[in-house]
Amino acid sequence: MASGKIRLVHLYPDLMSVYGDRGNVLTLWRRAEWRGIELEVKELTLGDTLDPAEADVIFFGGGQDREQAVVSPDFLRQKGEAVREAVEDGAALLSVCGGYQLLGQSYTTVEGQELPGAGLFDVRSVPGPQRHIGNVLIETDLDGQRRTLVGFENHSGRTFLGPGVRPLGRTVVGAGNNGEDGTEGAVIKTAIGCYLHGSLLPKNPWLADRLLAAALRHRLREPVTLEPLDDRLEEEAHQAVAARIRGAGGRVKSGAW
């Protein structure tokens, strides 16, 4: 069973934390606490420096174009490279919407300003003709097990994956990355980028535990097995939300992976 102390770095919580994104940090903290694991949260914003050796798990939330334009030069000055180093070393990461876009190769705003990204994910994001708003249901096979994720999207940006990039999952309901190819998010090593607000982790506790386990492995440098929690209520809530999303209609897709 796992115990110990892990460090979570929350990037730009004052500028990039919309639609309940901060709830992801609270969920990781609470699920760690329930297991007797100390989780230390360090918030970094403009002008701060990120030491990649101090990060076991990183969270980068969403923001509007205005905030992304402010954050981009500061992020690329030092933090972007530090994030890549941390992930390469095995640290976990969750990025949502604007954070996901700034961790790609580039993001073009609706005004046509191209913001260079940190290049962790081989994805490019461009403005789209419409805004995608609503509940999202995706199917994912992370770790070889088919599961569902539920969340909420609110974005006009369209993200396109580079050759060989693994999506987080396939959309059942919702636009996902771009509303065209049926993909949602991107995964590299223990890093995840996606458009799922809501916040994501309270609705999908198994994903929170996946990030916690990766963070603890990074800190301890040894295999980790998390103590199971009684998630019956969480699972019932997840299934109820998933059923409601399916039943609401929306854009329903099907097909082989």
Contacts in CASP RR format, 6 or more apart in sequence:
PFRMAT RR
TARGET T0000
AUTHOR 0000-0000-0000
METHOD contacts of the structure
MODEL  1
MASGKIRLVHLYPDLMSVYGDRGNVLTLWRRAEWRGIELEVKELTLGDTL
DPAEADVIFFGGGQDREQAVVSPDFLRQKGEAVREAVEDGAALLSVCGGY
QLLGQSYTTVEGQELPGAGLFDVRSVPGPQRHIGNVLIETDLDGQRRTLV
GFENHSGRTFLGPGVRPLGRTVVGAGNNGEDGTEGAVIKTAIGCYLHGSL
LPKNPWLADRLLAAALRHRLREPVTLEPLDDRLEEEAHQAVAARIRGAGG
RVKSGAW
1 225 0 8 1.000
1 226 0 8 1.000
1 227 0 8 1.000
2 35 0 8 1.000
2 37 0 8 1.000
2 213 0 8 1.000
2 216 0 8 1.000
2 220 0 8 1.000
2 224 0 8 1.000
2 225 0 8 1.000
2 226 0 8 1.000
2 227 0 8 1.000
3 35 0 8 1.000
3 36 0 8 1.000
3 37 0 8 1.000
4 36 0 8 1.000
4 37 0 8 1.000
4 38 0 8 1.000
4 216 0 8 1.000
4 219 0 8 1.000
4 220 0 8 1.000
5 37 0 8 1.000
5 38 0 8 1.000
5 39 0 8 1.000
5 40 0 8 1.000
5 219 0 8 1.000
6 32 0 8 1.000
6 37 0 8 1.000
6 38 0 8 1.000
6 39 0 8 1.000
6 40 0 8 1.000
6 56 0 8 1.000
6 57 0 8 1.000
6 212 0 8 1.000
6 215 0 8 1.000
6 216 0 8 1.000
6 218 0 8 1.000
6 219 0 8 1.000
7 39 0 8 1.000
7 40 0 8 1.000
7 42 0 8 1.000
7 54 0 8 1.000
7 55 0 8 1.000
7 56 0 8 1.000
7 57 0 8 1.000
7 219 0 8 1.000
8 25 0 8 1.000
8 28 0 8 1.000
8 29 0 8 1.000
8 39 0 8 1.000
8 40 0 8 1.000
8 41 0 8 1.000
8 42 0 8 1.000
8 55 0 8 1.000
8 56 0 8 1.000
8 57 0 8 1.000
8 58 0 8 1.000
8 59 0 8 1.000
8 215 0 8 1.000
9 42 0 8 1.000
9 43 0 8 1.000
9 44 0 8 1.000
9 50 0 8 1.000
9 54 0 8 1.000
9 55 0 8 1.000
9 57 0 8 1.000
9 58 0 8 1.000
9 59 0 8 1.000
10 25 0 8 1.000
10 41 0 8 1.000
10 42 0 8 1.000
10 43 0 8 1.000
10 44 0 8 1.000
10 59 0 8 1.000
11 44 0 8 1.000
11 45 0 8 1.000
11 50 0 8 1.000
11 58 0 8 1.000
11 59 0 8 1.000
11 60 0 8 1.000
11 61 0 8 1.000
11 75 0 8 1.000
11 79 0 8 1.000
11 83 0 8 1.000
11 99 0 8 1.000
12 44 0 8 1.000
12 45 0 8 1.000
12 46 0 8 1.000
12 60 0 8 1.000
12 61 0 8 1.000
12 67 0 8 1.000
12 71 0 8 1.000
12 75 0 8 1.000
13 22 0 8 1.000
13 25 0 8 1.000
13 43 0 8 1.000
13 45 0 8 1.000
14 43 0 8 1.000
14 45 0 8 1.000
15 45 0 8 1.000
15 46 0 8 1.000
15 63 0 8 1.000
15 67 0 8 1.000
15 70 0 8 1.000
15 71 0 8 1.000
16 60 0 8 1.000
16 61 0 8 1.000
16 62 0 8 1.000
16 63 0 8 1.000
16 67 0 8 1.000
16 68 0 8 1.000
16 71 0 8 1.000
16 98 0 8 1.000
16 99 0 8 1.000
17 61 0 8 1.000
17 62 0 8 1.000
17 63 0 8 1.000
18 61 0 8 1.000
18 62 0 8 1.000
18 63 0 8 1.000
18 64 0 8 1.000
18 97 0 8 1.000
18 197 0 8 1.000
19 62 0 8 1.000
19 152 0 8 1.000
19 154 0 8 1.000
19 197 0 8 1.000
19 198 0 8 1.000
19 199 0 8 1.000
20 197 0 8 1.000
20 198 0 8 1.000
20 199 0 8 1.000
21 59 0 8 1.000
21 61 0 8 1.000
21 62 0 8 1.000
21 96 0 8 1.000
21 197 0 8 1.000
21 198 0 8 1.000
21 199 0 8 1.000
22 199 0 8 1.000
23 199 0 8 1.000
23 201 0 8 1.000
23 202 0 8 1.000
24 59 0 8 1.000
24 61 0 8 1.000
24 94 0 8 1.000
24 96 0 8 1.000
24 199 0 8 1.000
24 200 0 8 1.000
24 201 0 8 1.000
24 202 0 8 1.000
24 208 0 8 1.000
25 41 0 8 1.000
25 59 0 8 1.000
27 199 0 8 1.000
27 201 0 8 1.000
27 202 0 8 1.000
27 205 0 8 1.000
27 208 0 8 1.000
28 39 0 8 1.000
28 57 0 8 1.000
28 59 0 8 1.000
28 201 0 8 1.000
28 208 0 8 1.000
28 211 0 8 1.000
28 212 0 8 1.000
29 39 0 8 1.000
29 41 0 8 1.000
31 205 0 8 1.000
31 208 0 8 1.000
31 209 0 8 1.000
31 212 0 8 1.000
31 229 0 8 1.000
32 38 0 8 1.000
32 39 0 8 1.000
32 212 0 8 1.000
33 39 0 8 1.000
34 229 0 8 1.000
35 226 0 8 1.000
35 227 0 8 1.000
35 229 0 8 1.000
37 212 0 8 1.000
37 216 0 8 1.000
42 54 0 8 1.000
44 50 0 8 1.000
44 79 0 8 1.000
46 70 0 8 1.000
46 71 0 8 1.000
46 74 0 8 1.000
47 74 0 8 1.000
48 79 0 8 1.000
49 78 0 8 1.000
49 79 0 8 1.000
49 82 0 8 1.000
50 78 0 8 1.000
50 79 0 8 1.000
50 80 0 8 1.000
50 82 0 8 1.000
50 83 0 8 1.000
50 86 0 8 1.000
51 82 0 8 1.000
52 82 0 8 1.000
52 83 0 8 1.000
52 85 0 8 1.000
52 86 0 8 1.000
52 89 0 8 1.000
52 91 0 8 1.000
53 86 0 8 1.000
53 89 0 8 1.000
55 82 0 8 1.000
55 83 0 8 1.000
55 86 0 8 1.000
55 91 0 8 1.000
56 91 0 8 1.000
56 92 0 8 1.000
56 215 0 8 1.000
56 216 0 8 1.000
56 218 0 8 1.000
56 219 0 8 1.000
57 91 0 8 1.000
57 92 0 8 1.000
57 93 0 8 1.000
57 94 0 8 1.000
57 211 0 8 1.000
57 212 0 8 1.000
57 214 0 8 1.000
57 215 0 8 1.000
57 218 0 8 1.000
58 83 0 8 1.000
58 86 0 8 1.000
58 87 0 8 1.000
58 91 0 8 1.000
58 92 0 8 1.000
58 93 0 8 1.000
58 94 0 8 1.000
58 95 0 8 1.000
59 93 0 8 1.000
59 94 0 8 1.000
59 95 0 8 1.000
60 83 0 8 1.000
60 93 0 8 1.000
60 94 0 8 1.000
60 95 0 8 1.000
60 96 0 8 1.000
60 98 0 8 1.000
60 99 0 8 1.000
60 100 0 8 1.000
60 102 0 8 1.000
60 103 0 8 1.000
61 95 0 8 1.000
61 96 0 8 1.000
61 97 0 8 1.000
61 98 0 8 1.000
61 99 0 8 1.000
62 96 0 8 1.000
62 97 0 8 1.000
62 98 0 8 1.000
62 99 0 8 1.000
62 100 0 8 1.000
62 197 0 8 1.000
63 97 0 8 1.000
63 98 0 8 1.000
63 99 0 8 1.000
65 109 0 8 1.000
65 110 0 8 1.000
65 111 0 8 1.000
68 98 0 8 1.000
68 99 0 8 1.000
68 101 0 8 1.000
68 102 0 8 1.000
68 107 0 8 1.000
68 109 0 8 1.000
68 115 0 8 1.000
69 109 0 8 1.000
69 113 0 8 1.000
69 115 0 8 1.000
71 102 0 8 1.000
72 102 0 8 1.000
72 107 0 8 1.000
72 115 0 8 1.000
72 116 0 8 1.000
72 117 0 8 1.000
75 102 0 8 1.000
75 117 0 8 1.000
75 118 0 8 1.000
76 116 0 8 1.000
76 117 0 8 1.000
76 118 0 8 1.000
79 118 0 8 1.000
80 103 0 8 1.000
80 118 0 8 1.000
80 120 0 8 1.000
81 118 0 8 1.000
83 93 0 8 1.000
83 103 0 8 1.000
83 118 0 8 1.000
83 120 0 8 1.000
84 118 0 8 1.000
84 119 0 8 1.000
84 120 0 8 1.000
86 93 0 8 1.000
87 93 0 8 1.000
87 120 0 8 1.000
87 188 0 8 1.000
87 189 0 8 1.000
87 190 0 8 1.000
87 191 0 8 1.000
88 189 0 8 1.000
89 218 0 8 1.000
90 189 0 8 1.000
90 190 0 8 1.000
90 214 0 8 1.000
90 217 0 8 1.000
90 218 0 8 1.000
91 190 0 8 1.000
91 214 0 8 1.000
91 215 0 8 1.000
91 218 0 8 1.000
92 190 0 8 1.000
92 191 0 8 1.000
92 210 0 8 1.000
92 211 0 8 1.000
92 212 0 8 1.000
92 214 0 8 1.000
92 215 0 8 1.000
92 218 0 8 1.000
93 120 0 8 1.000
93 190 0 8 1.000
93 191 0 8 1.000
93 192 0 8 1.000
93 193 0 8 1.000
94 191 0 8 1.000
94 192 0 8 1.000
94 193 0 8 1.000
94 194 0 8 1.000
94 200 0 8 1.000
94 201 0 8 1.000
94 211 0 8 1.000
95 102 0 8 1.000
95 103 0 8 1.000
95 191 0 8 1.000
95 192 0 8 1.000
95 193 0 8 1.000
95 194 0 8 1.000
96 193 0 8 1.000
96 194 0 8 1.000
96 195 0 8 1.000
96 196 0 8 1.000
96 197 0 8 1.000
96 200 0 8 1.000
97 153 0 8 1.000
97 154 0 8 1.000
97 155 0 8 1.000
97 194 0 8 1.000
97 195 0 8 1.000
97 197 0 8 1.000
98 107 0 8 1.000
99 193 0 8 1.000
100 121 0 8 1.000
100 123 0 8 1.000
100 159 0 8 1.000
100 185 0 8 1.000
100 186 0 8 1.000
100 193 0 8 1.000
100 194 0 8 1.000
100 195 0 8 1.000
101 107 0 8 1.000
101 117 0 8 1.000
101 125 0 8 1.000
101 157 0 8 1.000
101 159 0 8 1.000
102 115 0 8 1.000
102 117 0 8 1.000
102 118 0 8 1.000
103 117 0 8 1.000
103 118 0 8 1.000
103 119 0 8 1.000
103 120 0 8 1.000
103 121 0 8 1.000
103 191 0 8 1.000
103 193 0 8 1.000
104 117 0 8 1.000
104 118 0 8 1.000
104 119 0 8 1.000
104 120 0 8 1.000
104 121 0 8 1.000
104 122 0 8 1.000
104 123 0 8 1.000
104 124 0 8 1.000
104 125 0 8 1.000
105 116 0 8 1.000
105 117 0 8 1.000
105 119 0 8 1.000
105 121 0 8 1.000
105 122 0 8 1.000
105 123 0 8 1.000
105 124 0 8 1.000
106 114 0 8 1.000
106 115 0 8 1.000
106 116 0 8 1.000
106 117 0 8 1.000
106 124 0 8 1.000
106 125 0 8 1.000
107 114 0 8 1.000
107 115 0 8 1.000
107 117 0 8 1.000
107 124 0 8 1.000
107 125 0 8 1.000
107 126 0 8 1.000
108 114 0 8 1.000
108 115 0 8 1.000
108 125 0 8 1.000
108 126 0 8 1.000
108 127 0 8 1.000
109 115 0 8 1.000
109 127 0 8 1.000
110 127 0 8 1.000
110 156 0 8 1.000
112 127 0 8 1.000
120 188 0 8 1.000
120 191 0 8 1.000
121 165 0 8 1.000
121 186 0 8 1.000
121 188 0 8 1.000
121 191 0 8 1.000
121 193 0 8 1.000
122 161 0 8 1.000
122 162 0 8 1.000
122 163 0 8 1.000
122 164 0 8 1.000
122 165 0 8 1.000
122 186 0 8 1.000
123 159 0 8 1.000
123 160 0 8 1.000
123 161 0 8 1.000
123 162 0 8 1.000
123 165 0 8 1.000
123 177 0 8 1.000
123 186 0 8 1.000
124 159 0 8 1.000
124 160 0 8 1.000
124 162 0 8 1.000
125 157 0 8 1.000
125 158 0 8 1.000
125 159 0 8 1.000
125 160 0 8 1.000
126 157 0 8 1.000
126 158 0 8 1.000
126 160 0 8 1.000
127 156 0 8 1.000
127 157 0 8 1.000
127 158 0 8 1.000
128 156 0 8 1.000
128 157 0 8 1.000
128 158 0 8 1.000
130 156 0 8 1.000
131 154 0 8 1.000
131 155 0 8 1.000
131 156 0 8 1.000
132 153 0 8 1.000
132 154 0 8 1.000
132 155 0 8 1.000
132 156 0 8 1.000
132 174 0 8 1.000
132 175 0 8 1.000
132 176 0 8 1.000
132 179 0 8 1.000
133 153 0 8 1.000
133 154 0 8 1.000
134 152 0 8 1.000
134 153 0 8 1.000
134 154 0 8 1.000
134 174 0 8 1.000
135 150 0 8 1.000
135 151 0 8 1.000
135 152 0 8 1.000
135 153 0 8 1.000
135 173 0 8 1.000
135 174 0 8 1.000
135 241 0 8 1.000
135 244 0 8 1.000
135 245 0 8 1.000
135 248 0 8 1.000
136 149 0 8 1.000
136 150 0 8 1.000
136 151 0 8 1.000
136 152 0 8 1.000
136 153 0 8 1.000
136 171 0 8 1.000
136 173 0 8 1.000
136 174 0 8 1.000
136 175 0 8 1.000
136 176 0 8 1.000
136 184 0 8 1.000
136 195 0 8 1.000
136 196 0 8 1.000
136 245 0 8 1.000
137 148 0 8 1.000
137 149 0 8 1.000
137 150 0 8 1.000
137 151 0 8 1.000
137 171 0 8 1.000
137 172 0 8 1.000
137 173 0 8 1.000
137 174 0 8 1.000
137 242 0 8 1.000
137 245 0 8 1.000
137 246 0 8 1.000
138 148 0 8 1.000
138 149 0 8 1.000
138 168 0 8 1.000
138 169 0 8 1.000
138 170 0 8 1.000
138 171 0 8 1.000
138 172 0 8 1.000
138 176 0 8 1.000
138 184 0 8 1.000
138 196 0 8 1.000
139 146 0 8 1.000
139 147 0 8 1.000
139 148 0 8 1.000
139 169 0 8 1.000
139 170 0 8 1.000
139 172 0 8 1.000
140 146 0 8 1.000
140 147 0 8 1.000
140 148 0 8 1.000
140 149 0 8 1.000
140 168 0 8 1.000
140 169 0 8 1.000
140 170 0 8 1.000
141 147 0 8 1.000
141 169 0 8 1.000
141 257 0 8 1.000
142 168 0 8 1.000
142 187 0 8 1.000
142 207 0 8 1.000
142 210 0 8 1.000
143 210 0 8 1.000
147 206 0 8 1.000
148 172 0 8 1.000
148 238 0 8 1.000
148 242 0 8 1.000
149 168 0 8 1.000
149 169 0 8 1.000
149 196 0 8 1.000
149 200 0 8 1.000
149 203 0 8 1.000
149 204 0 8 1.000
149 207 0 8 1.000
150 196 0 8 1.000
150 203 0 8 1.000
150 204 0 8 1.000
150 238 0 8 1.000
150 241 0 8 1.000
150 242 0 8 1.000
150 245 0 8 1.000
151 196 0 8 1.000
151 197 0 8 1.000
151 198 0 8 1.000
151 200 0 8 1.000
151 203 0 8 1.000
151 204 0 8 1.000
152 196 0 8 1.000
152 197 0 8 1.000
152 198 0 8 1.000
153 174 0 8 1.000
153 175 0 8 1.000
153 176 0 8 1.000
153 195 0 8 1.000
153 196 0 8 1.000
153 197 0 8 1.000
154 197 0 8 1.000
155 195 0 8 1.000
157 178 0 8 1.000
158 177 0 8 1.000
158 178 0 8 1.000
158 179 0 8 1.000
158 180 0 8 1.000
159 177 0 8 1.000
159 178 0 8 1.000
159 185 0 8 1.000
159 186 0 8 1.000
159 195 0 8 1.000
160 177 0 8 1.000
160 178 0 8 1.000
160 181 0 8 1.000
161 167 0 8 1.000
161 177 0 8 1.000
161 181 0 8 1.000
161 183 0 8 1.000
161 186 0 8 1.000
165 186 0 8 1.000
165 188 0 8 1.000
166 186 0 8 1.000
166 187 0 8 1.000
166 188 0 8 1.000
167 177 0 8 1.000
167 183 0 8 1.000
167 184 0 8 1.000
167 185 0 8 1.000
167 186 0 8 1.000
167 187 0 8 1.000
168 184 0 8 1.000
168 185 0 8 1.000
168 186 0 8 1.000
168 187 0 8 1.000
168 192 0 8 1.000
168 193 0 8 1.000
168 194 0 8 1.000
169 183 0 8 1.000
169 184 0 8 1.000
169 185 0 8 1.000
170 182 0 8 1.000
170 183 0 8 1.000
170 184 0 8 1.000
170 253 0 8 1.000
170 255 0 8 1.000
170 257 0 8 1.000
171 179 0 8 1.000
171 182 0 8 1.000
171 183 0 8 1.000
171 184 0 8 1.000
171 251 0 8 1.000
171 253 0 8 1.000
172 245 0 8 1.000
172 246 0 8 1.000
172 252 0 8 1.000
172 253 0 8 1.000
172 254 0 8 1.000
173 245 0 8 1.000
173 246 0 8 1.000
173 248 0 8 1.000
173 249 0 8 1.000
173 250 0 8 1.000
173 251 0 8 1.000
173 252 0 8 1.000
173 253 0 8 1.000
174 250 0 8 1.000
174 251 0 8 1.000
175 195 0 8 1.000
175 251 0 8 1.000
176 182 0 8 1.000
176 183 0 8 1.000
176 184 0 8 1.000
176 185 0 8 1.000
176 195 0 8 1.000
177 183 0 8 1.000
177 184 0 8 1.000
177 185 0 8 1.000
177 186 0 8 1.000
177 195 0 8 1.000
179 251 0 8 1.000
182 253 0 8 1.000
184 194 0 8 1.000
184 195 0 8 1.000
184 196 0 8 1.000
185 192 0 8 1.000
185 193 0 8 1.000
185 194 0 8 1.000
185 195 0 8 1.000
186 192 0 8 1.000
186 193 0 8 1.000
186 194 0 8 1.000
187 193 0 8 1.000
190 211 0 8 1.000
190 214 0 8 1.000
190 218 0 8 1.000
192 207 0 8 1.000
192 211 0 8 1.000
194 200 0 8 1.000
200 207 0 8 1.000
201 207 0 8 1.000
201 208 0 8 1.000
201 211 0 8 1.000
202 208 0 8 1.000
202 234 0 8 1.000
203 237 0 8 1.000
203 238 0 8 1.000
203 241 0 8 1.000
204 238 0 8 1.000
205 229 0 8 1.000
205 231 0 8 1.000
205 234 0 8 1.000
205 235 0 8 1.000
205 238 0 8 1.000
206 231 0 8 1.000
209 226 0 8 1.000
209 229 0 8 1.000
212 226 0 8 1.000
213 224 0 8 1.000
213 225 0 8 1.000
213 226 0 8 1.000
216 224 0 8 1.000
216 226 0 8 1.000
217 223 0 8 1.000
217 224 0 8 1.000
246 252 0 8 1.000
END
